[in-house]
């Protein structure tokens, strides 16, 4: 059974070069232990820099779970690049892996 959510999360990140980055995401579809689908917008100050559709899938494999992230993005007017998004996402996934390792998971 699909659980739909209208939860809207927004948080603000302040970077060292004094720009305020706002990431606003809407969860479109959540299926426990299977997937999360979201849409998002990112702004630098008041300038839109990207719009994305992302899915996170969880695949069990023995005693481990594989996380598969697929993101389709539109990077607006050269304000963000695919490489920048990949770097930011890699940093977040590395932090998640480190946190899970600390918890022994």
Biopython code that builds the backbone (N, CA, C, O; Angstrom):
import numpy as np
from Bio.PDB.StructureBuilder import StructureBuilder

atoms = [
    (1, "UNK", "N", (0.850, -1.186, 0.000)),
    (1, "UNK", "CA", (0.000, 0.000, 0.000)),
    (1, "UNK", "C", (0.884, 1.233, 0.000)),
    (1, "UNK", "O", (1.861, 1.291, 0.746)),
    (2, "UNK", "N", (0.564, 2.203, -0.810)),
    (2, "UNK", "CA", (1.319, 3.445, -0.892)),
    (2, "UNK", "C", (0.808, 4.434, 0.146)),
    (2, "UNK", "O", (-0.394, 4.668, 0.267)),
    (3, "UNK", "N", (1.739, 5.004, 0.885)),
    (3, "UNK", "CA", (1.397, 6.048, 1.850)),
    (3, "UNK", "C", (1.783, 7.379, 1.241)),
    (3, "UNK", "O", (2.964, 7.617, 0.988)),
    (4, "UNK", "N", (0.836, 8.239, 1.001)),
    (4, "UNK", "CA", (1.135, 9.557, 0.453)),
    (4, "UNK", "C", (1.255, 10.559, 1.582)),
    (4, "UNK", "O", (0.575, 10.448, 2.603)),
    (5, "UNK", "N", (2.112, 11.524, 1.394)),
    (5, "UNK", "CA", (2.363, 12.514, 2.426)),
    (5, "UNK", "C", (2.311, 13.907, 1.836)),
    (5, "UNK", "O", (2.769, 14.131, 0.715)),
    (6, "UNK", "N", (1.764, 14.827, 2.572)),
    (6, "UNK", "CA", (1.762, 16.221, 2.153)),
    (6, "UNK", "C", (2.733, 17.030, 3.007)),
    (6, "UNK", "O", (2.654, 18.257, 3.066)),
    (7, "UNK", "N", (3.648, 16.327, 3.664)),
    (7, "UNK", "CA", (4.650, 16.998, 4.484)),
    (7, "UNK", "C", (5.527, 17.873, 3.604)),
    (7, "UNK", "O", (5.988, 17.437, 2.549)),
    (8, "UNK", "N", (5.753, 19.082, 4.027)),
    (8, "UNK", "CA", (6.582, 20.022, 3.285)),
    (8, "UNK", "C", (7.694, 20.484, 4.207)),
    (8, "UNK", "O", (7.445, 21.188, 5.185)),
    (9, "UNK", "N", (8.921, 20.089, 3.897)),
    (9, "UNK", "CA", (10.061, 20.447, 4.726)),
    (9, "UNK", "C", (10.890, 21.512, 4.044)),
    (9, "UNK", "O", (11.146, 21.431, 2.843)),
    (10, "UNK", "N", (11.309, 22.505, 4.797)),
    (10, "UNK", "CA", (12.173, 23.556, 4.282)),
    (10, "UNK", "C", (13.290, 23.790, 5.284)),
    (10, "UNK", "O", (13.054, 23.863, 6.490)),
    (11, "UNK", "N", (14.519, 23.908, 4.769)),
    (11, "UNK", "CA", (15.602, 24.304, 5.652)),
    (11, "UNK", "C", (16.527, 25.236, 4.902)),
    (11, "UNK", "O", (16.547, 25.257, 3.672)),
    (12, "UNK", "N", (17.288, 26.002, 5.649)),
    (12, "UNK", "CA", (18.172, 27.010, 5.066)),
    (12, "UNK", "C", (19.605, 26.666, 5.428)),
    (12, "UNK", "O", (19.912, 26.356, 6.579)),
    (13, "UNK", "N", (20.481, 26.726, 4.429)),
    (13, "UNK", "CA", (21.908, 26.493, 4.634)),
    (13, "UNK", "C", (22.634, 27.787, 4.300)),
    (13, "UNK", "O", (22.402, 28.363, 3.237)),
    (14, "UNK", "N", (23.499, 28.253, 5.177)),
    (14, "UNK", "CA", (24.279, 29.455, 4.909)),
    (14, "UNK", "C", (25.698, 29.021, 4.552)),
    (14, "UNK", "O", (26.355, 28.345, 5.343)),
    (15, "UNK", "N", (26.168, 29.396, 3.387)),
    (15, "UNK", "CA", (27.509, 29.039, 2.915)),
    (15, "UNK", "C", (28.509, 30.119, 3.284)),
    (15, "UNK", "O", (28.130, 31.245, 3.605)),
    (16, "UNK", "N", (29.772, 29.776, 3.240)),
    (16, "UNK", "CA", (30.832, 30.694, 3.651)),
    (16, "UNK", "C", (30.944, 31.930, 2.779)),
    (16, "UNK", "O", (31.485, 32.942, 3.226)),
    (17, "UNK", "N", (30.450, 31.882, 1.548)),
    (17, "UNK", "CA", (30.541, 33.056, 0.699)),
    (17, "UNK", "C", (29.291, 33.923, 0.799)),
    (17, "UNK", "O", (28.963, 34.671, -0.122)),
    (18, "UNK", "N", (28.610, 33.813, 1.910)),
    (18, "UNK", "CA", (27.509, 34.714, 2.291)),
    (18, "UNK", "C", (26.226, 34.587, 1.472)),
    (18, "UNK", "O", (25.368, 35.466, 1.557)),
    (19, "UNK", "N", (26.067, 33.534, 0.689)),
    (19, "UNK", "CA", (24.791, 33.287, 0.031)),
    (19, "UNK", "C", (23.943, 32.405, 0.939)),
    (19, "UNK", "O", (24.463, 31.523, 1.622)),
    (20, "UNK", "N", (22.646, 32.646, 0.942)),
    (20, "UNK", "CA", (21.725, 31.799, 1.708)),
    (20, "UNK", "C", (21.067, 30.843, 0.718)),
    (20, "UNK", "O", (20.408, 31.270, -0.230)),
    (21, "UNK", "N", (21.255, 29.542, 0.950)),
    (21, "UNK", "CA", (20.671, 28.520, 0.094)),
    (21, "UNK", "C", (19.432, 27.964, 0.778)),
    (21, "UNK", "O", (19.489, 27.554, 1.937)),
    (22, "UNK", "N", (18.318, 27.950, 0.066)),
    (22, "UNK", "CA", (17.072, 27.407, 0.592)),
    (22, "UNK", "C", (16.685, 26.196, -0.243)),
    (22, "UNK", "O", (16.610, 26.266, -1.470)),
    (23, "UNK", "N", (16.442, 25.094, 0.436)),
    (23, "UNK", "CA", (16.031, 23.851, -0.216)),
    (23, "UNK", "C", (14.636, 23.538, 0.284)),
    (23, "UNK", "O", (14.429, 23.376, 1.487)),
    (24, "UNK", "N", (13.673, 23.451, -0.625)),
    (24, "UNK", "CA", (12.295, 23.176, -0.275)),
    (24, "UNK", "C", (11.866, 21.892, -0.966)),
    (24, "UNK", "O", (11.923, 21.800, -2.193)),
    (25, "UNK", "N", (11.434, 20.891, -0.187)),
    (25, "UNK", "CA", (11.090, 19.586, -0.764)),
    (25, "UNK", "C", (9.678, 19.182, -0.381)),
    (25, "UNK", "O", (9.192, 19.490, 0.707)),
    (26, "UNK", "N", (9.038, 18.488, -1.300)),
    (26, "UNK", "CA", (7.705, 17.926, -1.094)),
    (26, "UNK", "C", (7.802, 16.419, -1.307)),
    (26, "UNK", "O", (8.263, 15.974, -2.359)),
    (27, "UNK", "N", (7.377, 15.632, -0.330)),
    (27, "UNK", "CA", (7.352, 14.184, -0.487)),
    (27, "UNK", "C", (6.104, 13.812, -1.274)),
    (27, "UNK", "O", (4.986, 14.105, -0.851)),
    (28, "UNK", "N", (6.295, 13.170, -2.411)),
    (28, "UNK", "CA", (5.196, 12.823, -3.303)),
    (28, "UNK", "C", (4.679, 11.413, -3.070)),
    (28, "UNK", "O", (3.491, 11.148, -3.255)),
    (29, "UNK", "N", (5.574, 10.496, -2.659)),
    (29, "UNK", "CA", (5.193, 9.104, -2.486)),
    (29, "UNK", "C", (6.157, 8.460, -1.499)),
    (29, "UNK", "O", (7.373, 8.597, -1.629)),
    (30, "UNK", "N", (5.607, 7.757, -0.510)),
    (30, "UNK", "CA", (6.422, 7.035, 0.458)),
    (30, "UNK", "C", (5.815, 5.649, 0.625)),
    (30, "UNK", "O", (4.636, 5.512, 0.952)),
    (31, "UNK", "N", (6.629, 4.627, 0.397)),
    (31, "UNK", "CA", (6.231, 3.250, 0.633)),
    (31, "UNK", "C", (7.251, 2.685, 1.615)),
    (31, "UNK", "O", (8.428, 2.550, 1.281)),
    (32, "UNK", "N", (6.808, 2.358, 2.814)),
    (32, "UNK", "CA", (7.700, 1.903, 3.877)),
    (32, "UNK", "C", (8.600, 0.777, 3.391)),
    (32, "UNK", "O", (8.141, -0.179, 2.765)),
    (33, "UNK", "N", (9.888, 0.904, 3.691)),
    (33, "UNK", "CA", (10.901, -0.110, 3.366)),
    (33, "UNK", "C", (11.113, -0.314, 1.869)),
    (33, "UNK", "O", (11.805, -1.252, 1.475)),
    (34, "UNK", "N", (10.531, 0.548, 1.019)),
    (34, "UNK", "CA", (10.696, 0.385, -0.425)),
    (34, "UNK", "C", (11.203, 1.628, -1.130)),
    (34, "UNK", "O", (12.214, 1.575, -1.831)),
    (35, "UNK", "N", (10.500, 2.766, -0.949)),
    (35, "UNK", "CA", (10.902, 3.945, -1.716)),
    (35, "UNK", "C", (10.381, 5.239, -1.097)),
    (35, "UNK", "O", (9.430, 5.256, -0.317)),
    (36, "UNK", "N", (11.055, 6.320, -1.486)),
    (36, "UNK", "CA", (10.637, 7.689, -1.192)),
    (36, "UNK", "C", (10.805, 8.465, -2.497)),
    (36, "UNK", "O", (11.855, 8.392, -3.136)),
    (37, "UNK", "N", (9.783, 9.197, -2.887)),
    (37, "UNK", "CA", (9.851, 10.034, -4.089)),
    (37, "UNK", "C", (9.563, 11.469, -3.660)),
    (37, "UNK", "O", (8.592, 11.737, -2.953)),
    (38, "UNK", "N", (10.426, 12.390, -4.100)),
    (38, "UNK", "CA", (10.234, 13.786, -3.719)),
    (38, "UNK", "C", (10.526, 14.714, -4.890)),
    (38, "UNK", "O", (11.234, 14.362, -5.833)),
    (39, "UNK", "N", (9.960, 15.899, -4.799)),
    (39, "UNK", "CA", (10.288, 16.990, -5.714)),
    (39, "UNK", "C", (10.882, 18.105, -4.874)),
    (39, "UNK", "O", (10.556, 18.240, -3.695)),
    (40, "UNK", "N", (11.760, 18.911, -5.481)),
    (40, "UNK", "CA", (12.382, 19.978, -4.701)),
    (40, "UNK", "C", (12.766, 21.157, -5.577)),
    (40, "UNK", "O", (12.888, 21.057, -6.798)),
    (41, "UNK", "N", (12.949, 22.275, -4.895)),
    (41, "UNK", "CA", (13.457, 23.498, -5.513)),
    (41, "UNK", "C", (14.586, 23.997, -4.634)),
    (41, "UNK", "O", (14.541, 23.861, -3.411)),
    (42, "UNK", "N", (15.612, 24.583, -5.270)),
    (42, "UNK", "CA", (16.693, 25.182, -4.502)),
    (42, "UNK", "C", (16.912, 26.609, -4.984)),
    (42, "UNK", "O", (16.881, 26.904, -6.178)),
    (43, "UNK", "N", (17.135, 27.481, -4.006)),
    (43, "UNK", "CA", (17.362, 28.900, -4.277)),
    (43, "UNK", "C", (18.677, 29.339, -3.659)),
    (43, "UNK", "O", (19.058, 28.869, -2.587)),
    (44, "UNK", "N", (19.372, 30.248, -4.345)),
    (44, "UNK", "CA", (20.519, 30.966, -3.780)),
    (44, "UNK", "C", (20.026, 32.390, -3.586)),
    (44, "UNK", "O", (19.740, 33.097, -4.552)),
    (45, "UNK", "N", (19.928, 32.801, -2.331)),
    (45, "UNK", "CA", (19.251, 34.049, -1.988)),
    (45, "UNK", "C", (17.845, 33.964, -2.576)),
    (45, "UNK", "O", (17.098, 33.064, -2.192)),
    (46, "UNK", "N", (17.450, 34.842, -3.478)),
    (46, "UNK", "CA", (16.107, 34.791, -4.062)),
    (46, "UNK", "C", (16.098, 34.253, -5.491)),
    (46, "UNK", "O", (15.082, 34.340, -6.181)),
    (47, "UNK", "N", (17.231, 33.696, -5.939)),
    (47, "UNK", "CA", (17.354, 33.213, -7.310)),
    (47, "UNK", "C", (17.167, 31.702, -7.362)),
    (47, "UNK", "O", (17.883, 30.962, -6.687)),
    (48, "UNK", "N", (16.200, 31.239, -8.168)),
    (48, "UNK", "CA", (16.010, 29.805, -8.352)),
    (48, "UNK", "C", (17.203, 29.214, -9.078)),
    (48, "UNK", "O", (17.610, 29.726, -10.121)),
    (49, "UNK", "N", (17.784, 28.113, -8.525)),
    (49, "UNK", "CA", (18.947, 27.519, -9.173)),
    (49, "UNK", "C", (18.701, 26.094, -9.659)),
    (49, "UNK", "O", (19.413, 25.618, -10.544)),
    (50, "UNK", "N", (17.694, 25.396, -9.092)),
    (50, "UNK", "CA", (17.409, 24.049, -9.588)),
    (50, "UNK", "C", (16.030, 23.582, -9.155)),
    (50, "UNK", "O", (15.461, 24.046, -8.167)),
    (51, "UNK", "N", (15.517, 22.634, -9.946)),
    (51, "UNK", "CA", (14.271, 21.931, -9.647)),
    (51, "UNK", "C", (14.558, 20.457, -9.910)),
    (51, "UNK", "O", (15.121, 20.114, -10.949)),
    (52, "UNK", "N", (14.175, 19.571, -8.971)),
    (52, "UNK", "CA", (14.505, 18.162, -9.143)),
    (52, "UNK", "C", (13.348, 17.238, -8.788)),
    (52, "UNK", "O", (12.435, 17.589, -8.040)),
    (53, "UNK", "N", (13.429, 16.045, -9.360)),
    (53, "UNK", "CA", (12.592, 14.912, -9.002)),
    (53, "UNK", "C", (13.565, 13.829, -8.557)),
    (53, "UNK", "O", (14.478, 13.472, -9.303)),
    (54, "UNK", "N", (13.381, 13.308, -7.358)),
    (54, "UNK", "CA", (14.315, 12.297, -6.839)),
    (54, "UNK", "C", (13.558, 11.106, -6.281)),
    (54, "UNK", "O", (12.478, 11.234, -5.706)),
    (55, "UNK", "N", (14.169, 9.936, -6.475)),
    (55, "UNK", "CA", (13.633, 8.735, -5.840)),
    (55, "UNK", "C", (14.767, 8.053, -5.083)),
    (55, "UNK", "O", (15.912, 8.013, -5.535)),
    (56, "UNK", "N", (14.415, 7.522, -3.926)),
    (56, "UNK", "CA", (15.336, 6.721, -3.135)),
    (56, "UNK", "C", (14.670, 5.363, -2.977)),
    (56, "UNK", "O", (13.566, 5.256, -2.442)),
    (57, "UNK", "N", (15.357, 4.325, -3.449)),
    (57, "UNK", "CA", (14.828, 2.972, -3.347)),
    (57, "UNK", "C", (15.693, 2.182, -2.369)),
    (57, "UNK", "O", (16.910, 2.357, -2.315)),
    (58, "UNK", "N", (15.045, 1.311, -1.598)),
    (58, "UNK", "CA", (15.732, 0.472, -0.627)),
    (58, "UNK", "C", (15.568, -0.978, -1.058)),
    (58, "UNK", "O", (14.453, -1.499, -1.103)),
    (59, "UNK", "N", (16.689, -1.630, -1.377)),
    (59, "UNK", "CA", (16.666, -3.015, -1.840)),
    (59, "UNK", "C", (17.411, -3.891, -0.834)),
    (59, "UNK", "O", (18.608, -3.716, -0.606)),
    (60, "UNK", "N", (16.684, -4.832, -0.238)),
    (60, "UNK", "CA", (17.305, -5.756, 0.708)),
    (60, "UNK", "C", (18.139, -6.779, -0.040)),
    (60, "UNK", "O", (17.743, -7.288, -1.088)),
    (61, "UNK", "N", (19.306, -7.066, 0.525)),
    (61, "UNK", "CA", (20.198, -8.068, -0.050)),
    (61, "UNK", "C", (20.872, -8.802, 1.106)),
    (61, "UNK", "O", (21.888, -8.350, 1.634)),
    (62, "UNK", "N", (20.301, -9.921, 1.485)),
    (62, "UNK", "CA", (20.835, -10.649, 2.639)),
    (62, "UNK", "C", (20.640, -9.842, 3.901)),
    (62, "UNK", "O", (19.519, -9.464, 4.242)),
    (63, "UNK", "N", (21.734, -9.579, 4.594)),
    (63, "UNK", "CA", (21.645, -8.807, 5.838)),
    (63, "UNK", "C", (21.991, -7.328, 5.632)),
    (63, "UNK", "O", (22.224, -6.607, 6.601)),
    (64, "UNK", "N", (22.026, -6.874, 4.369)),
    (64, "UNK", "CA", (22.296, -5.469, 4.075)),
    (64, "UNK", "C", (21.154, -4.879, 3.247)),
    (64, "UNK", "O", (20.315, -5.605, 2.713)),
    (65, "UNK", "N", (21.142, -3.577, 3.153)),
    (65, "UNK", "CA", (20.171, -2.872, 2.317)),
    (65, "UNK", "C", (20.921, -1.942, 1.378)),
    (65, "UNK", "O", (21.760, -1.152, 1.810)),
    (66, "UNK", "N", (20.616, -2.042, 0.105)),
    (66, "UNK", "CA", (21.210, -1.169, -0.895)),
    (66, "UNK", "C", (20.295, 0.037, -1.072)),
    (66, "UNK", "O", (19.084, -0.116, -1.237)),
    (67, "UNK", "N", (20.870, 1.226, -1.037)),
    (67, "UNK", "CA", (20.145, 2.460, -1.287)),
    (67, "UNK", "C", (20.447, 2.881, -2.721)),
    (67, "UNK", "O", (21.610, 3.026, -3.097)),
    (68, "UNK", "N", (19.400, 3.075, -3.520)),
    (68, "UNK", "CA", (19.561, 3.519, -4.910)),
    (68, "UNK", "C", (18.918, 4.898, -5.023)),
    (68, "UNK", "O", (17.710, 5.050, -4.842)),
    (69, "UNK", "N", (19.735, 5.890, -5.323)),
    (69, "UNK", "CA", (19.254, 7.265, -5.471)),
    (69, "UNK", "C", (19.249, 7.618, -6.953)),
    (69, "UNK", "O", (20.263, 7.476, -7.636)),
    (70, "UNK", "N", (18.105, 8.077, -7.444)),
    (70, "UNK", "CA", (17.985, 8.552, -8.819)),
    (70, "UNK", "C", (17.445, 9.970, -8.749)),
    (70, "UNK", "O", (16.403, 10.219, -8.142)),
    (71, "UNK", "N", (18.161, 10.895, -9.373)),
    (71, "UNK", "CA", (17.726, 12.291, -9.336)),
    (71, "UNK", "C", (17.741, 12.853, -10.750)),
    (71, "UNK", "O", (18.727, 12.731, -11.476)),
    (72, "UNK", "N", (16.639, 13.463, -11.119)),
    (72, "UNK", "CA", (16.526, 14.130, -12.403)),
    (72, "UNK", "C", (16.430, 15.617, -12.100)),
    (72, "UNK", "O", (15.491, 16.058, -11.437)),
    (73, "UNK", "N", (17.393, 16.390, -12.580)),
    (73, "UNK", "CA", (17.439, 17.801, -12.214)),
    (73, "UNK", "C", (17.475, 18.730, -13.400)),
    (73, "UNK", "O", (17.993, 18.399, -14.467)),
    (74, "UNK", "N", (16.913, 19.897, -13.186)),
    (74, "UNK", "CA", (17.025, 20.994, -14.133)),
    (74, "UNK", "C", (17.789, 22.085, -13.402)),
    (74, "UNK", "O", (17.357, 22.564, -12.354)),
    (75, "UNK", "N", (18.936, 22.476, -13.966)),
    (75, "UNK", "CA", (19.802, 23.471, -13.335)),
    (75, "UNK", "C", (19.610, 24.776, -14.083)),
    (75, "UNK", "O", (19.958, 24.886, -15.259)),
    (76, "UNK", "N", (19.064, 25.748, -13.410)),
    (76, "UNK", "CA", (18.535, 26.960, -14.033)),
    (76, "UNK", "C", (19.602, 28.014, -14.281)),
    (76, "UNK", "O", (20.323, 28.404, -13.363)),
    (77, "UNK", "N", (19.701, 28.467, -15.504)),
    (77, "UNK", "CA", (20.501, 29.625, -15.905)),
    (77, "UNK", "C", (21.955, 29.557, -15.458)),
    (77, "UNK", "O", (22.569, 30.594, -15.208)),
    (78, "UNK", "N", (22.516, 28.358, -15.353)),
    (78, "UNK", "CA", (23.934, 28.212, -15.021)),
    (78, "UNK", "C", (24.291, 28.497, -13.571)),
    (78, "UNK", "O", (25.471, 28.625, -13.246)),
    (79, "UNK", "N", (23.290, 28.599, -12.686)),
    (79, "UNK", "CA", (23.574, 28.906, -11.282)),
    (79, "UNK", "C", (24.064, 27.691, -10.500)),
    (79, "UNK", "O", (24.693, 27.836, -9.452)),
    (80, "UNK", "N", (23.780, 26.506, -11.002)),
    (80, "UNK", "CA", (24.252, 25.273, -10.382)),
    (80, "UNK", "C", (24.585, 24.316, -11.510)),
    (80, "UNK", "O", (24.025, 24.418, -12.602)),
    (81, "UNK", "N", (25.504, 23.378, -11.249)),
    (81, "UNK", "CA", (25.874, 22.409, -12.275)),
    (81, "UNK", "C", (25.644, 20.996, -11.752)),
    (81, "UNK", "O", (25.501, 20.771, -10.550)),
    (82, "UNK", "N", (25.613, 20.057, -12.684)),
    (82, "UNK", "CA", (25.486, 18.650, -12.323)),
    (82, "UNK", "C", (26.624, 18.243, -11.385)),
    (82, "UNK", "O", (26.394, 17.532, -10.407)),
    (83, "UNK", "N", (27.827, 18.682, -11.670)),
    (83, "UNK", "CA", (28.989, 18.335, -10.833)),
    (83, "UNK", "C", (28.824, 18.856, -9.406)),
    (83, "UNK", "O", (29.153, 18.153, -8.451)),
    (84, "UNK", "N", (28.323, 20.065, -9.254)),
    (84, "UNK", "CA", (28.101, 20.617, -7.913)),
    (84, "UNK", "C", (27.061, 19.800, -7.161)),
    (84, "UNK", "O", (27.234, 19.520, -5.974)),
    (85, "UNK", "N", (25.981, 19.416, -7.838)),
    (85, "UNK", "CA", (24.938, 18.622, -7.192)),
    (85, "UNK", "C", (25.479, 17.249, -6.803)),
    (85, "UNK", "O", (25.199, 16.760, -5.709)),
    (86, "UNK", "N", (26.251, 16.627, -7.691)),
    (86, "UNK", "CA", (26.840, 15.323, -7.380)),
    (86, "UNK", "C", (27.757, 15.414, -6.157)),
    (86, "UNK", "O", (27.729, 14.538, -5.292)),
    (87, "UNK", "N", (28.558, 16.461, -6.088)),
    (87, "UNK", "CA", (29.456, 16.646, -4.943)),
    (87, "UNK", "C", (28.661, 16.809, -3.650)),
    (87, "UNK", "O", (28.993, 16.190, -2.640)),
    (88, "UNK", "N", (27.627, 17.629, -3.672)),
    (88, "UNK", "CA", (26.807, 17.835, -2.478)),
    (88, "UNK", "C", (26.093, 16.563, -2.054)),
    (88, "UNK", "O", (26.028, 16.248, -0.865)),
    (89, "UNK", "N", (25.559, 15.834, -3.021)),
    (89, "UNK", "CA", (24.862, 14.587, -2.706)),
    (89, "UNK", "C", (25.837, 13.552, -2.167)),
    (89, "UNK", "O", (25.520, 12.839, -1.214)),
    (90, "UNK", "N", (27.022, 13.462, -2.766)),
    (90, "UNK", "CA", (28.039, 12.518, -2.290)),
    (90, "UNK", "C", (28.424, 12.837, -0.843)),
    (90, "UNK", "O", (28.588, 11.926, -0.031)),
    (91, "UNK", "N", (28.567, 14.110, -0.523)),
    (91, "UNK", "CA", (28.901, 14.523, 0.844)),
    (91, "UNK", "C", (27.815, 14.082, 1.825)),
    (91, "UNK", "O", (28.120, 13.580, 2.907)),
    (92, "UNK", "N", (26.552, 14.269, 1.447)),
    (92, "UNK", "CA", (25.444, 13.860, 2.313)),
    (92, "UNK", "C", (25.381, 12.343, 2.484)),
    (92, "UNK", "O", (25.150, 11.855, 3.590)),
    (93, "UNK", "N", (25.588, 11.591, 1.391)),
    (93, "UNK", "CA", (25.563, 10.132, 1.488)),
    (93, "UNK", "C", (26.734, 9.606, 2.315)),
    (93, "UNK", "O", (26.580, 8.639, 3.062)),
    (94, "UNK", "N", (27.904, 10.237, 2.187)),
    (94, "UNK", "CA", (29.055, 9.846, 3.015)),
    (94, "UNK", "C", (28.774, 10.101, 4.497)),
    (94, "UNK", "O", (29.151, 9.298, 5.350)),
    (95, "UNK", "N", (28.115, 11.214, 4.801)),
    (95, "UNK", "CA", (27.749, 11.515, 6.190)),
    (95, "UNK", "C", (26.740, 10.504, 6.717)),
    (95, "UNK", "O", (26.826, 10.089, 7.873)),
    (96, "UNK", "N", (25.781, 10.103, 5.880)),
    (96, "UNK", "CA", (24.819, 9.073, 6.286)),
    (96, "UNK", "C", (25.531, 7.767, 6.565)),
    (96, "UNK", "O", (25.256, 7.125, 7.579)),
    (97, "UNK", "N", (26.443, 7.352, 5.689)),
    (97, "UNK", "CA", (27.190, 6.107, 5.882)),
    (97, "UNK", "C", (28.006, 6.153, 7.176)),
    (97, "UNK", "O", (28.062, 5.165, 7.908)),
    (98, "UNK", "N", (28.634, 7.286, 7.459)),
    (98, "UNK", "CA", (29.423, 7.435, 8.676)),
    (98, "UNK", "C", (28.538, 7.338, 9.917)),
    (98, "UNK", "O", (28.906, 6.705, 10.906)),
    (99, "UNK", "N", (27.379, 7.968, 9.852)),
    (99, "UNK", "CA", (26.446, 7.915, 10.990)),
    (99, "UNK", "C", (25.945, 6.498, 11.230)),
    (99, "UNK", "O", (25.865, 6.054, 12.376)),
    (100, "UNK", "N", (25.608, 5.788, 10.163)),
    (100, "UNK", "CA", (25.151, 4.408, 10.302)),
    (100, "UNK", "C", (26.258, 3.516, 10.851)),
    (100, "UNK", "O", (25.997, 2.624, 11.658)),
    (101, "UNK", "N", (27.492, 3.754, 10.414)),
    (101, "UNK", "CA", (28.623, 2.972, 10.919)),
    (101, "UNK", "C", (28.840, 3.217, 12.400)),
    (101, "UNK", "O", (29.138, 2.286, 13.149)),
    (102, "UNK", "N", (28.691, 4.476, 12.833)),
    (102, "UNK", "CA", (28.811, 4.787, 14.266)),
    (102, "UNK", "C", (27.777, 4.047, 15.093)),
    (102, "UNK", "O", (28.039, 3.651, 16.229)),
    (103, "UNK", "N", (26.599, 3.865, 14.512)),
    (103, "UNK", "CA", (25.522, 3.164, 15.208)),
    (103, "UNK", "C", (25.625, 1.650, 15.049)),
    (103, "UNK", "O", (24.785, 0.908, 15.560)),
    (104, "UNK", "N", (26.666, 1.192, 14.334)),
    (104, "UNK", "CA", (26.859, -0.235, 14.129)),
    (104, "UNK", "C", (25.906, -0.849, 13.127)),
    (104, "UNK", "O", (25.650, -2.052, 13.166)),
    (105, "UNK", "N", (25.380, -0.037, 12.235)),
    (105, "UNK", "CA", (24.423, -0.548, 11.236)),
    (105, "UNK", "C", (25.079, -0.722, 9.886)),
    (105, "UNK", "O", (24.426, -1.141, 8.931)),
]
sb = StructureBuilder()
sb.init_structure("model")
sb.init_model(0)
sb.init_chain("A")
sb.init_seg("    ")
for serial, (resi, resn, name, xyz) in enumerate(atoms, 1):
    if name == "N":
        sb.init_residue(resn, " ", resi, " ")
    sb.init_atom(name, np.array(xyz, "f"), 0.0, 1.0, " ", f" {name:<3s}", serial, name[0])
structure = sb.get_structure()
